[in-house]
Amino acid sequence: MRWRAMRTDDLDGVVAVARIAFPDHPEGRACFAERLALAPETCFVLEAPEGVAGYLIAYPWPLEAVPPLDTLLGGLPEARTAWYLHDLALLPEARGQGQAGAGVALLFDRIDAPIGLVSVNDSAAFWQAQGFEPRESPELRAKLASYGPGARYMVRPARAC
């Protein structure tokens, strides 16, 4: 397996992985296609002999702004001093092999700005090991409501010089 740039012909595989990885947070193909079109340089797939075994999607976005699930963005906002890691998902057979960390490292090599994300599925410990720290506020709690009760907004600051 290896990480590579996502292509349009990967989208059906991305949707299939998302259905397995995030059954409680379904998103349509159009959302993934839009994000790939908006930020192709930070959209990746984990390629396996059988097809797409995982994906990572990130795009420029304001810090502490949480995009609604399964919603088209319509473009990138002008205030883009940070990035949003929309998803990191792996099929069960790709987990436990260091592939998640390798995908995140690929993203970190391309971005030198704060990165925000919403941690779901009890993944906060993984994200903390990657340098992300939780942020909490009443405003963030309201934005996270659709992500489920265990959702946490987390931020990784820009690398120090």
N, C-alpha and C positions, 0 to 999 in steps of 0.2 A: 504494500500500500504506500501511496505517496500523495502529498498535498500538491495541488496545482491550481492555477487560475480557473475560476468558474467560467463556463461557456453557456450560451443559451440552450444548447442541446443537453445540458446537465439538469435542467429545471425539473423534469419529471422525476429524476432520481432524488433531487433535493426535496421535493414534495413528499416522496415516499419515505425518506428518512425522517422528515419532520413529523409525519403521522405517527411513526413509531416512537420517536424521542419525546414528543410533546402532545400526547393524545388529548390532554385537557386544554390545550392552547392551539387549536387548529388555525392555520393560515392558508389562504388560497395561492395558487400558482402565480396569479397576477401580482401579489405582494412581493414574492421572490424575484419575479422578472423585473419589476420596477426597481427594486434595490440593486440588482445587478446592473441595470442600465444607469442608475445614478452614481454608483461607485464601483466600477468593475475592478479597479486596482486593489480593492480590499474585500473581494468575494472569492472564496476558495472552496474546492471540493477535495475530499479525501477519496482518491481513486483506488479502487480494488479491481481485481480481475473480473468480478461479477458486476461491476458498475460503481455507482456512487455509494460509499460507505459512511460518509459524513460531509459536513459543510460548515463553513464559517462565513458570516456576513457582517460587515461593519460599514458605516458611512458617517460623514461629517454631520454633527448635530449639536445643538446647544446642551451644555451640561445641565443635568437635573431635569431635562425635558424628556418625558417618557412617551414614545409614540404609542397610540392605541393599537391593540392587537388586530390583526387581519384588516388593516386599513391602508389604503394607498396614501402615500405622502404628498403626491402631486408636485414634488420638487424638493430641493434642499433649501432650508431657510438661510437667510443672509448671515445670521449670527451663528458662525460655525467655528468656535474656538476649541471645540472638543470633538470627540467621535463617540458614536454609539455602537456597541457590539450587539447587534440585533439577535444573533443566534450562534451558538456552537452546538452542533448535534452530531452524534455518532450512533451507528447501528450497534446493538449489543455485542456483536462479534468483533467489533473494532475497538471496544473499550478495554482498558487495563493493559494497553501496550504502549502508552506514552504518546498516543496520537493526538489527544486533546491538547497536551502541553506543546507538542510540535506545531499544531495549528495556531495556537495563541502566540508562540514565538515568531511565527511567520508574520503575523499581524504587527507585533511589537517592532519588528525590524523595519516596517514601513511607516509607522506612526510615532511621532515624537510630540504628542499632545495628550491631554487628559482623555481617558476613555471611560465612559459610563456603560452600565449594563443592568439588566434586571435578572437577578439570580432566582431560578425556580427549581423545582424537583430536588430540593435539599442539596444544591450545588455550592452553597456559600463557602464551605471549607475549601473546595477546589479553587474558587476564585480568590480567596484570601491567600492561598499558596502562590497565586500568580501575581500578587501585589495589589489586589483590589481591597478596598476597605468599605464597610457599610456606611451609608449616609441615611440619616433619618430626619424627618420633619413631618408635620401634619399635612403639608402640601404633597410631599412624596407619597405618604400613605394613601391619600385620596387617588393619586394617579396610578397606584399599584393595585387598586381594588380588583380590576378585571384579570389580574395575573394570578390570583389565588391568595390564600391566607399566609403562605410561607414565603411570598415574594419579597425580595430585598433589593433596593437600589444600591449599587456599589460603584466605586470610582477608583481607577488607577491613575495616579498623577503622572504628568509628563516626566520623562527621564531627567535626572539631574545631569548637568553638564560636567 
